[in-house]
Amino acid sequence: MKQYIFKRLISGVIVLFGLSIFTFMLIHFIPGDPVRIMLGQRATVEQIEALREELGLNKPLVTQYLSYASGVVKGDLGTSLKTGRPVSTEIAERFPATAKMAVASLGVAVVVGIGMGVLAARWKDTFIDNFIMTLSTFGMALPGFWLGLLVILVFSVHLGWFPIAGGTGFMDIVLPAFTLGTLMATSLSRLTRAGMVEVLSNDYIRTARAKGMSERLVLLRHAFRNVMIPIVAVIGLEFAGLLGGAVIVEQVFNWPGIGTLAIQAISSRDFPMIQGTTLFIGAIYVLVVIVIDVLYAILDPRIDYTVKREGV
C-alpha cells in the first residue's frame, strides 16, 4: 500500500505539473490586459510599461513560467496582481469558508441521497420508488444557480427565515448547504438505488432473509456494505469539487470561498491568483483520489494493490 501511495503521489505531481502549464498558457490567451485593468483606462503608455516591467509581464512566456514554477516548488504561489498579497495567504483565508460549506453540503447529500436510494431499492417498482426516481431526475436537471435563487426567494425574501447572503455563520450556511446538498443527493440516490437493487437480488440476501434476519439488518449489514465502494468514489469526488469551490453557488450566495476568489481573479485578469486557485483545486483532487483508493482497501480487504511479477 505504501508503495502504491508513493506512485500515486508521483503521478499526482506530474498531473499538477501538466495542469500548471495548461493553465499558464490558457490564461495568457484571455482577452484583456491586467496592467491596464489595474491602472485604469486613463493610464499613460509609460505607466503601463513601467508596471508591466515591475511585474515581469514583459518577459517571454517561457521565462515567466519558469520563474513561476521555481516559486511553486519553494511553496510560493506568487503575489496577487489585484491586492498585492501572497496568493497562498488569500487562499488560506478563503479555504475555511469553503470547507465549512463543503462539509455541510456533503452531510445533506449523504443523508438525503443515500436514504432515498435505500428506500427506493427497498420498495422497488412501487409508488415510493417511482416518486423518488422521478424527483431525483427532476433534481439532476435543475441548474444550481436557479435552485439557489429559488431558495433565496422563498426562505429569505418571502419567509425571512435565513439571511440572503454574505455571512459565514450557521444561519448563513443553511441555504448554500441545502442547495449544493440537494443537487448532489439526486445523483447519489440513483447510484445507491441501482447498487442496492442489484445486490438485493443475490442468493446470500435471500439466505439471510430465510434465516429470519430483520429487513433492517439485511439492508444495512449485507446489502449496503457491498455497494459502498462506488458510493464512496462518488462522494469523494463530489467532496473534492466542493472543497475546490462550488463556483456558481458561491457567487449566488456571495459566499467568501475559493470559488468566489477564482471568479474575481478571472474578472480582474489576476494571473497568479488564477494559477494558484487552479493548482490548489487540482491538488485537492489528487489527494482525494488517493484517499478513495485507500478506503477501497479498507471497505473490501480483497482489493490488493501489490504488483505481482510474472512467476512470483
Residue frames as qw, qx, qy, qz and C-alpha x, y, z in Angstrom:
[[0.000, 0.885, 0.466, 0.000, 0.00, 0.00, 0.00],
 [0.311, -0.780, 0.102, 0.533, 2.83, 2.44, 0.85],
 [0.381, -0.138, 0.604, 0.687, 4.47, 1.76, -2.50],
 [0.195, 0.609, 0.689, 0.342, 1.15, 2.30, -4.27],
 [0.124, -0.924, -0.285, 0.221, 0.52, 5.60, -2.46],
 [0.375, -0.577, 0.316, 0.653, 4.03, 6.77, -3.32],
 [0.327, 0.158, 0.690, 0.626, 3.48, 6.00, -7.01],
 [0.063, 0.788, 0.590, 0.164, 0.14, 7.83, -6.96],
 [0.251, -0.854, -0.066, 0.451, 1.79, 10.86, -5.36],
 [0.367, -0.304, 0.509, 0.717, 4.41, 10.91, -8.10],
 [0.202, 0.437, 0.717, 0.504, 1.74, 10.65, -10.80],
 [0.098, -0.874, -0.454, 0.142, -0.19, 13.40, -8.99],
 [0.301, -0.670, 0.171, 0.657, 2.82, 15.71, -9.14],
 [0.285, 0.022, 0.664, 0.690, 3.08, 15.04, -12.89],
 [0.065, 0.694, 0.684, 0.216, -0.62, 15.84, -13.30],
 [0.194, -0.882, -0.221, 0.367, -0.23, 19.11, -11.39],
 [0.353, -0.407, 0.404, 0.739, 2.81, 20.00, -13.50],
 [0.193, 0.306, 0.719, 0.594, 0.81, 19.49, -16.68],
 [0.078, -0.818, -0.570, 0.018, -2.11, 21.43, -15.18],
 [0.283, -0.739, -0.017, 0.611, 0.15, 24.35, -14.33],
 [0.264, -0.146, 0.555, 0.775, 1.47, 24.53, -17.90],
 [0.072, 0.525, 0.751, 0.395, -2.01, 24.29, -19.39],
 [0.172, -0.855, -0.436, 0.222, -3.41, 26.95, -17.06],
 [0.331, -0.581, 0.158, 0.727, -0.45, 29.28, -17.58],
 [0.194, 0.028, 0.624, 0.756, -0.76, 29.13, -21.35],
 [0.003, -0.625, -0.745, -0.232, -4.55, 29.39, -21.32],
 [0.186, -0.824, -0.363, 0.394, -4.83, 32.48, -19.14],
 [0.252, -0.449, 0.284, 0.809, -2.44, 34.39, -21.41],
 [0.065, 0.246, 0.708, 0.659, -4.96, 33.95, -24.22],
 [0.051, -0.721, -0.642, 0.254, -7.74, 35.55, -22.16],
 [0.238, 0.689, 0.230, 0.644, -8.68, 38.90, -23.72],
 [0.361, -0.913, -0.088, -0.169, -7.74, 41.94, -21.67],
 [0.492, 0.464, -0.445, 0.586, -4.60, 43.41, -20.17],
 [0.606, -0.577, -0.488, 0.248, -4.29, 43.00, -16.38],
 [0.413, -0.157, -0.122, 0.889, -1.97, 46.01, -16.16],
 [0.105, -0.304, -0.297, -0.899, -4.47, 48.27, -17.93],
 [0.544, -0.577, -0.558, -0.246, -7.23, 46.95, -15.66],
 [0.601, -0.432, -0.394, 0.545, -5.13, 47.77, -12.60],
 [0.289, -0.170, -0.002, 0.942, -4.20, 51.28, -13.73],
 [0.311, 0.697, 0.430, -0.483, -7.45, 52.21, -15.45],
 [0.612, 0.618, 0.406, 0.279, -8.18, 53.49, -18.92],
 [0.090, 0.993, -0.039, 0.058, -6.54, 56.88, -18.28],
 [0.698, -0.516, 0.329, 0.372, -3.10, 55.41, -17.63],
 [0.310, 0.810, -0.386, -0.316, -0.31, 56.55, -19.93],
 [0.887, 0.339, -0.312, 0.032, 1.77, 54.20, -22.05],
 [0.261, 0.564, -0.625, 0.472, 4.79, 54.92, -19.84],
 [0.527, -0.355, 0.516, -0.574, 2.90, 53.96, -16.69],
 [0.952, 0.097, 0.034, -0.289, 1.63, 50.76, -18.30],
 [0.752, 0.454, -0.433, 0.201, 5.06, 49.71, -19.49],
 [0.002, -0.563, 0.622, -0.544, 6.67, 50.54, -16.14],
 [0.703, -0.242, 0.444, -0.499, 4.17, 48.40, -14.21],
 [0.949, 0.253, -0.119, -0.146, 4.41, 45.59, -16.74],
 [0.530, 0.529, -0.567, 0.344, 8.19, 45.57, -16.29],
 [0.285, -0.480, 0.584, -0.590, 7.84, 45.68, -12.50],
 [0.835, -0.074, 0.351, -0.419, 5.52, 42.67, -12.53],
 [0.343, -0.315, 0.836, 0.291, 7.66, 40.79, -15.06],
 [0.656, 0.493, 0.524, -0.230, 4.85, 40.61, -17.60],
 [0.426, 0.810, -0.259, -0.309, 7.06, 41.96, -20.38],
 [0.254, -0.471, 0.830, 0.159, 9.30, 38.88, -20.29],
 [0.470, 0.137, -0.749, -0.447, 8.88, 35.90, -22.65],
 [0.819, -0.294, -0.087, -0.485, 6.21, 33.39, -21.58],
 [0.857, 0.049, -0.469, 0.209, 8.78, 30.63, -21.06],
 [0.298, 0.302, -0.491, 0.760, 10.78, 32.84, -18.70],
 [0.476, -0.369, 0.154, -0.783, 7.62, 33.83, -16.83],
 [0.906, -0.190, -0.254, -0.279, 6.57, 30.20, -16.41],
 [0.729, 0.133, -0.521, 0.423, 9.99, 29.02, -15.24],
 [0.021, 0.356, -0.415, 0.837, 10.03, 31.83, -12.68],
 [0.684, -0.303, 0.032, -0.663, 6.55, 30.86, -11.51],
 [0.917, -0.041, -0.391, -0.067, 7.34, 27.12, -11.39],
 [0.511, 0.244, -0.570, 0.596, 10.50, 27.66, -9.35],
 [0.260, -0.344, 0.338, -0.836, 8.46, 29.66, -6.85],
 [0.839, -0.200, -0.161, -0.479, 5.80, 26.93, -6.61],
 [0.796, 0.094, -0.549, 0.236, 8.47, 24.32, -5.84],
 [0.272, 0.196, -0.531, 0.778, 9.56, 26.54, -2.94],
 [0.148, -0.544, -0.759, 0.326, 5.97, 26.91, -1.74],
 [0.038, 0.458, 0.068, -0.886, 5.46, 30.38, -3.22],
 [0.418, 0.554, 0.709, 0.127, 2.35, 30.68, -5.41],
 [0.280, 0.411, 0.279, 0.822, 3.16, 34.25, -6.31],
 [0.025, -0.344, -0.376, 0.860, 1.63, 37.60, -5.45],
 [0.298, 0.701, 0.647, -0.035, -1.83, 38.74, -6.45],
 [0.295, 0.271, 0.273, 0.875, -1.80, 41.46, -9.09],
 [0.248, -0.712, -0.431, -0.496, -5.02, 42.88, -7.68],
 [0.591, -0.789, -0.149, -0.080, -4.35, 43.00, -3.92],
 [0.245, 0.746, -0.517, 0.341, -0.56, 42.75, -3.78],
 [0.641, -0.470, 0.519, -0.314, -0.85, 39.99, -1.18],
 [0.068, -0.296, 0.939, 0.160, 0.59, 36.45, -1.42],
 [0.627, -0.024, -0.522, -0.578, -1.72, 34.10, -3.28],
 [0.498, -0.101, -0.839, 0.193, -1.24, 31.37, -0.66],
 [0.001, 0.127, 0.547, -0.827, -2.40, 33.78, 2.06],
 [0.489, 0.080, -0.131, -0.858, -5.53, 34.68, 0.11],
 [0.652, -0.027, -0.696, -0.300, -6.36, 31.00, -0.47],
 [0.353, -0.083, -0.804, 0.471, -5.71, 30.12, 3.18],
 [0.190, 0.110, 0.368, -0.904, -8.12, 32.84, 4.29],
 [0.608, 0.108, -0.244, -0.748, -10.88, 31.71, 1.93],
 [0.443, 0.097, -0.883, -0.120, -10.49, 27.96, 2.35],
 [0.057, 0.110, 0.827, -0.548, -12.15, 27.63, 5.82],
 [0.507, 0.299, 0.184, -0.787, -15.39, 29.11, 4.46],
 [0.620, 0.295, -0.566, -0.456, -15.35, 26.73, 1.50],
 [0.278, 0.107, -0.936, 0.186, -14.52, 23.76, 3.75],
 [0.276, 0.151, 0.633, -0.708, -17.39, 24.65, 6.10],
 [0.640, 0.335, -0.044, -0.691, -19.85, 24.78, 3.23],
 [0.508, 0.309, -0.767, -0.242, -18.43, 21.58, 1.69],
 [0.072, 0.027, -0.930, 0.359, -18.84, 19.57, 4.90],
 [0.416, 0.271, 0.473, -0.728, -22.38, 20.86, 5.48],
 [0.626, 0.387, -0.298, -0.608, -23.39, 20.20, 1.86],
 [0.391, 0.240, -0.885, -0.075, -21.89, 16.72, 1.92],
 [0.159, 0.060, 0.830, -0.532, -23.80, 15.93, 5.11],
 [0.582, 0.356, 0.200, -0.703, -27.07, 16.90, 3.45],
 [0.578, 0.416, -0.558, -0.426, -26.21, 14.92, 0.31],
 [0.209, 0.188, -0.951, 0.126, -25.22, 11.74, 2.17],
 [0.285, 0.172, 0.740, -0.585, -28.23, 11.69, 4.49],
 [0.594, 0.456, 0.143, -0.647, -30.80, 12.59, 1.83],
 [0.513, 0.495, -0.575, -0.401, -29.23, 10.85, -1.18],
 [0.192, 0.180, -0.961, 0.082, -28.31, 7.53, 0.40],
 [0.342, 0.179, 0.704, -0.596, -31.50, 7.47, 2.45],
 [0.634, 0.450, 0.008, -0.629, -33.64, 7.99, -0.65],
 [0.454, 0.429, -0.731, -0.276, -31.65, 5.42, -2.61],
 [0.001, -0.072, 0.961, -0.266, -32.01, 2.72, 0.05],
 [0.456, 0.309, 0.525, -0.649, -35.70, 3.49, 0.44],
 [0.608, 0.476, -0.270, -0.575, -36.27, 3.30, -3.32],
 [0.354, 0.314, -0.875, -0.108, -34.45, -0.04, -3.54],
 [0.187, 0.039, 0.868, -0.459, -36.39, -1.44, -0.57],
 [0.503, 0.508, 0.521, -0.465, -39.70, -0.58, -2.23],
 [0.131, -0.227, 0.675, 0.690, -38.61, -1.30, -5.81],
 [0.107, -0.234, -0.753, -0.605, -41.25, -0.77, -8.53],
 [0.137, -0.664, -0.692, 0.247, -43.72, 0.75, -6.09],
 [0.065, 0.937, 0.247, 0.239, -45.10, 4.27, -5.87],
 [0.490, -0.814, 0.150, 0.274, -42.31, 5.20, -3.41],
 [0.650, -0.140, 0.471, 0.579, -39.62, 4.04, -5.83],
 [0.384, 0.606, 0.478, 0.507, -41.19, 5.81, -8.81],
 [0.146, -0.971, -0.178, -0.059, -41.68, 9.01, -6.84],
 [0.552, -0.684, 0.258, 0.400, -38.09, 9.10, -5.59],
 [0.598, 0.047, 0.522, 0.606, -36.63, 8.37, -9.02],
 [0.237, 0.788, 0.418, 0.385, -38.82, 11.00, -10.66],
 [0.304, -0.947, -0.033, 0.097, -37.78, 13.51, -8.00],
 [0.614, -0.475, 0.373, 0.509, -34.10, 12.70, -8.46],
 [0.523, 0.370, 0.516, 0.569, -34.36, 13.01, -12.25],
 [0.036, 0.927, 0.281, 0.244, -36.01, 16.39, -11.87],
 [0.480, -0.834, 0.113, 0.248, -33.33, 17.44, -9.38],
 [0.670, -0.156, 0.425, 0.588, -30.49, 16.45, -11.71],
 [0.381, 0.592, 0.452, 0.548, -31.95, 18.72, -14.39],
 [0.191, -0.955, -0.217, 0.064, -32.08, 21.75, -12.11],
 [0.480, 0.591, -0.232, 0.605, -29.33, 24.36, -12.67],
 [0.542, -0.292, -0.514, 0.597, -27.51, 25.19, -9.45],
 [0.078, 0.032, -0.092, 0.992, -27.92, 28.93, -9.81],
 [0.440, -0.357, -0.432, -0.701, -31.68, 28.58, -10.41],
 [0.670, -0.440, -0.594, 0.069, -32.19, 26.45, -7.31],
 [0.434, -0.171, -0.364, 0.806, -30.07, 28.87, -5.28],
 [0.122, -0.160, -0.100, -0.974, -32.10, 31.86, -6.41],
 [0.561, -0.401, -0.563, -0.456, -35.33, 29.95, -5.73],
 [0.624, -0.422, -0.574, 0.323, -34.45, 29.07, -2.12],
 [0.237, -0.069, -0.198, 0.949, -33.32, 32.68, -1.52],
 [0.293, -0.277, -0.322, -0.857, -36.64, 33.94, -2.88],
 [0.654, -0.434, -0.555, -0.274, -38.71, 31.55, -0.76],
 [0.717, -0.430, -0.447, 0.319, -36.81, 31.22, 2.53],
 [0.419, -0.169, -0.159, 0.878, -35.10, 34.62, 2.68],
 [0.071, -0.171, -0.223, -0.957, -37.25, 37.14, 0.83],
 [0.531, -0.399, -0.450, -0.598, -40.77, 35.83, 1.49],
 [0.762, -0.469, -0.447, 0.023, -40.42, 33.87, 4.73],
 [0.043, -0.843, 0.321, -0.429, -37.42, 35.73, 6.18],
 [0.921, -0.388, -0.019, 0.010, -36.09, 32.63, 7.93],
 [0.804, -0.168, 0.157, 0.549, -32.48, 32.90, 6.76],
 [0.090, -0.730, 0.207, 0.645, -30.07, 35.67, 5.72],
 [0.714, 0.668, -0.004, -0.210, -29.89, 36.25, 1.99],
 [0.840, 0.365, -0.135, 0.378, -26.12, 36.13, 1.54],
 [0.189, 0.834, -0.271, 0.441, -22.72, 37.34, 2.63],
 [0.489, -0.674, 0.455, -0.315, -22.04, 35.78, 6.05],
 [0.500, 0.313, -0.806, 0.039, -20.30, 32.64, 7.25],
 [0.382, -0.248, 0.654, -0.605, -22.32, 31.81, 10.38],
 [0.286, 0.124, 0.946, -0.090, -24.62, 28.84, 10.98],
 [0.452, 0.634, 0.469, -0.417, -27.75, 30.53, 9.65],
 [0.284, 0.722, -0.348, -0.526, -25.85, 31.80, 6.60],
 [0.025, -0.352, 0.896, 0.270, -24.70, 28.32, 5.62],
 [0.554, 0.228, 0.729, -0.332, -28.11, 26.62, 5.67],
 [0.640, 0.656, 0.132, -0.376, -29.31, 27.73, 2.24],
 [0.328, 0.672, -0.623, -0.230, -25.99, 27.16, 0.37],
 [0.211, -0.247, 0.940, -0.104, -25.63, 23.73, 2.01],
 [0.619, 0.357, 0.591, -0.374, -29.22, 22.84, 1.15],
 [0.572, 0.706, -0.155, -0.388, -28.74, 23.92, -2.47],
 [0.260, 0.578, -0.765, -0.115, -25.49, 22.03, -3.05],
 [0.329, -0.142, 0.896, -0.261, -26.52, 19.05, -0.93],
 [0.691, 0.409, 0.406, -0.437, -29.77, 18.65, -2.82],
 [0.571, 0.673, -0.363, -0.299, -28.02, 18.74, -6.19],
 [0.096, 0.461, -0.881, 0.049, -25.52, 16.10, -5.03],
 [0.509, -0.013, 0.751, -0.420, -28.23, 13.94, -3.43],
 [0.755, 0.429, 0.018, -0.496, -30.04, 13.41, -6.72],
 [0.609, 0.503, -0.607, -0.093, -27.19, 11.52, -8.41],
 [0.049, -0.350, 0.858, -0.373, -26.23, 9.79, -5.17],
 [0.663, 0.069, 0.498, -0.554, -29.74, 8.45, -4.67],
 [0.819, 0.436, -0.180, -0.327, -29.83, 6.92, -8.16],
 [0.397, 0.511, -0.752, 0.129, -26.41, 5.32, -7.71],
 [0.283, -0.227, 0.790, -0.494, -27.39, 3.89, -4.32],
 [0.770, 0.201, 0.275, -0.539, -30.68, 2.59, -5.62],
 [0.741, 0.484, -0.417, -0.210, -29.06, 0.87, -8.64],
 [0.241, 0.434, -0.827, 0.263, -26.41, -0.81, -6.48],
 [0.431, -0.117, 0.687, -0.573, -28.86, -1.89, -3.81],
 [0.824, 0.275, 0.040, -0.494, -31.30, -3.38, -6.34],
 [0.647, 0.465, -0.602, -0.050, -28.50, -5.45, -7.87],
 [0.072, 0.341, -0.836, 0.423, -27.21, -6.68, -4.50],
 [0.572, -0.044, 0.496, -0.652, -30.67, -7.47, -3.11],
 [0.855, 0.280, -0.182, -0.396, -31.20, -9.98, -5.94],
 [0.322, 0.482, -0.807, 0.109, -28.21, -12.11, -4.87],
 [0.735, -0.202, -0.642, -0.087, -28.53, -15.52, -3.23],
 [0.420, -0.053, -0.633, 0.648, -26.86, -14.57, 0.06],
 [0.270, -0.146, 0.148, -0.940, -29.52, -11.88, 0.61],
 [0.748, -0.183, -0.378, -0.513, -32.27, -14.48, 0.21],
 [0.674, -0.062, -0.678, 0.286, -30.36, -16.76, 2.57],
 [0.121, 0.086, -0.473, 0.868, -30.13, -14.02, 5.20],
 [0.524, -0.158, -0.031, -0.836, -33.85, -13.41, 4.95],
 [0.782, -0.106, -0.565, -0.240, -34.57, -17.14, 5.13],
 [0.499, -0.005, -0.684, 0.532, -32.65, -17.31, 8.40],
 [0.329, -0.771, -0.541, 0.066, -35.09, -14.81, 9.89],
 [0.396, -0.177, -0.097, 0.896, -32.81, -11.77, 9.88],
 [0.148, 0.780, 0.391, -0.466, -34.69, -8.49, 10.11],
 [0.556, 0.721, 0.285, 0.300, -35.05, -6.44, 6.93],
 [0.093, -0.982, 0.165, -0.012, -33.13, -3.56, 8.51],
 [0.579, -0.547, 0.554, 0.242, -30.09, -5.77, 9.15],
 [0.738, 0.316, 0.517, 0.297, -30.33, -7.28, 5.68],
 [0.362, 0.898, 0.151, 0.198, -30.30, -3.83, 4.10],
 [0.138, -0.944, 0.289, -0.075, -27.56, -2.28, 6.21],
 [0.605, -0.534, 0.580, 0.112, -25.24, -5.16, 7.12],
 [0.687, 0.071, 0.663, 0.288, -25.33, -7.23, 3.94],
 [0.511, 0.705, 0.423, 0.250, -26.66, -5.14, 1.07],
 [0.057, 0.998, -0.022, 0.016, -25.49, -1.59, 1.72],
 [0.534, -0.651, 0.445, 0.304, -21.96, -2.62, 2.71],
 [0.666, 0.080, 0.610, 0.422, -21.46, -4.24, -0.69],
 [0.393, 0.767, 0.352, 0.366, -22.39, -1.11, -2.62],
 [0.365, -0.858, -0.048, 0.359, -20.21, 1.22, -0.58],
 [0.588, -0.192, 0.365, 0.696, -17.23, 1.29, -2.97],
 [0.263, 0.490, 0.462, 0.691, -18.89, 3.13, -5.89],
 [0.252, -0.896, -0.347, -0.118, -20.75, 5.34, -3.41],
 [0.570, -0.649, 0.056, 0.501, -17.51, 6.29, -1.66],
 [0.501, 0.092, 0.403, 0.760, -15.92, 7.12, -5.02],
 [0.055, 0.714, 0.448, 0.535, -18.76, 9.48, -5.96],
 [0.434, -0.868, -0.224, 0.089, -18.85, 11.07, -2.52],
 [0.634, -0.416, 0.144, 0.636, -15.09, 11.62, -2.57],
 [0.374, 0.255, 0.414, 0.790, -15.05, 13.28, -5.98],
 [0.129, -0.814, -0.422, -0.376, -18.08, 15.41, -5.15],
 [0.547, -0.775, -0.132, 0.287, -16.41, 16.47, -1.90],
 [0.572, -0.158, 0.247, 0.766, -13.23, 17.37, -3.76],
 [0.174, 0.551, 0.448, 0.682, -15.28, 19.54, -6.09],
 [0.347, -0.872, -0.324, -0.123, -16.89, 21.27, -3.12],
 [0.618, -0.592, 0.028, 0.516, -13.52, 21.88, -1.48],
 [0.468, 0.119, 0.365, 0.796, -12.29, 23.32, -4.75],
 [0.123, 0.324, 0.122, -0.930, -15.14, 25.79, -4.60],
 [0.310, 0.563, 0.760, 0.099, -18.69, 25.47, -5.90],
 [0.236, 0.003, 0.179, 0.955, -18.27, 28.50, -8.12],
 [0.196, -0.454, -0.505, -0.708, -21.84, 29.20, -9.20],
 [0.534, -0.658, -0.531, -0.027, -23.48, 28.62, -5.82],
 [0.508, -0.385, -0.225, 0.737, -20.81, 30.65, -4.03],
 [0.105, 0.143, 0.248, 0.952, -21.50, 33.51, -6.42],
 [0.349, -0.564, -0.569, -0.486, -25.27, 33.28, -5.89],
 [0.610, -0.695, -0.372, 0.084, -24.94, 33.39, -2.11],
 [0.125, 0.870, -0.285, 0.383, -21.92, 35.74, -2.12],
 [0.892, -0.440, 0.020, 0.101, -20.07, 33.10, -0.12],
 [0.048, 0.899, -0.434, -0.032, -16.44, 34.17, 0.55],
 [0.878, -0.203, 0.422, 0.096, -14.83, 30.93, -0.58],
 [0.463, -0.279, 0.613, 0.576, -12.36, 29.61, -3.13],
 [0.406, 0.529, 0.673, 0.321, -14.90, 29.68, -5.95],
 [0.053, 0.969, 0.226, -0.081, -15.68, 33.36, -5.47],
 [0.377, -0.715, 0.361, 0.466, -11.95, 34.10, -5.25],
 [0.510, 0.026, 0.687, 0.517, -11.35, 32.32, -8.57],
 [0.295, 0.762, 0.535, 0.214, -14.15, 34.23, -10.31],
 [0.127, -0.964, -0.006, 0.235, -12.82, 37.54, -9.01],
 [0.473, -0.483, 0.518, 0.523, -9.33, 36.62, -10.22],
 [0.476, 0.330, 0.679, 0.452, -10.61, 35.78, -13.71],
 [0.159, 0.900, 0.399, 0.077, -12.63, 39.00, -13.98],
 [0.172, -0.948, 0.171, 0.208, -9.61, 41.10, -12.97],
 [0.760, 0.556, -0.295, 0.162, -7.10, 39.06, -15.04],
 [0.410, -0.744, 0.500, -0.169, -5.16, 38.27, -11.88],
 [0.715, 0.394, -0.571, -0.085, -2.82, 35.67, -13.42],
 [0.167, 0.323, -0.838, 0.408, -1.04, 34.48, -10.24],
 [0.508, -0.046, 0.547, -0.663, -4.35, 34.07, -8.41],
 [0.836, 0.268, -0.162, -0.451, -5.91, 32.10, -11.27],
 [0.598, 0.381, -0.699, 0.093, -2.90, 29.79, -11.37],
 [0.060, -0.288, 0.765, -0.573, -2.84, 29.45, -7.59],
 [0.670, 0.027, 0.378, -0.639, -6.51, 28.53, -7.22],
 [0.824, 0.331, -0.340, -0.309, -6.30, 26.10, -10.15],
 [0.434, 0.365, -0.783, 0.255, -3.29, 24.31, -8.67],
 [0.298, -0.198, 0.664, -0.657, -4.96, 24.24, -5.26],
 [0.807, 0.134, 0.135, -0.559, -8.11, 22.63, -6.67],
 [0.748, 0.391, -0.526, -0.106, -6.02, 20.17, -8.67],
 [0.164, 0.363, -0.813, 0.426, -4.03, 19.18, -5.58],
 [0.568, -0.085, 0.496, -0.651, -7.27, 18.55, -3.68],
 [0.871, 0.257, -0.142, -0.394, -8.50, 16.20, -6.41],
 [0.561, 0.426, -0.698, 0.131, -5.21, 14.28, -6.43],
 [0.083, -0.276, 0.774, -0.564, -5.25, 13.81, -2.65],
 [0.701, 0.028, 0.316, -0.639, -8.91, 12.82, -2.57],
 [0.828, 0.314, -0.386, -0.259, -8.41, 10.17, -5.27],
 [0.369, 0.355, -0.797, 0.319, -5.57, 8.66, -3.23],
 [0.346, -0.145, 0.634, -0.677, -7.73, 8.66, -0.10],
 [0.816, 0.154, -0.005, -0.557, -10.54, 6.96, -2.04],
 [0.699, 0.341, -0.627, -0.032, -8.16, 4.20, -3.18],
 [0.093, 0.264, -0.808, 0.519, -7.09, 3.62, 0.43],
 [0.572, -0.008, 0.408, -0.711, -10.74, 3.46, 1.53],
 [0.787, 0.234, -0.416, -0.390, -11.35, 0.84, -1.16],
 [0.503, 0.242, -0.798, 0.228, -8.90, -1.50, 0.56],
 [0.172, -0.115, 0.671, -0.712, -10.48, -0.81, 3.96],
 [0.691, 0.123, 0.144, -0.698, -14.03, -1.45, 2.73],
 [0.957, 0.227, -0.073, -0.163, -13.06, -4.52, 0.70],
 [0.506, -0.638, 0.560, 0.154, -9.95, -6.36, 2.03],
 [0.839, 0.233, 0.454, 0.189, -9.93, -8.46, -1.17],
 [0.438, 0.892, -0.054, 0.102, -8.52, -5.49, -3.10],
 [0.781, -0.349, 0.181, 0.486, -4.77, -5.92, -3.50],
 [0.259, 0.952, -0.104, -0.129, -2.61, -3.04, -4.69],
 [0.505, -0.539, 0.588, 0.330, 0.64, -5.01, -4.74],
 [0.597, 0.620, -0.370, -0.351, 2.18, -5.53, -8.16],
 [0.841, -0.195, 0.504, 0.031, 2.86, -9.24, -8.73],
 [0.152, 0.605, -0.645, -0.440, 5.64, -10.14, -11.11],
 [0.869, 0.227, -0.291, -0.331, 5.18, -12.98, -13.52],
 [0.736, 0.178, -0.623, 0.198, 6.27, -16.28, -11.99],
 [0.072, 0.256, -0.635, 0.726, 6.25, -14.93, -8.41]]
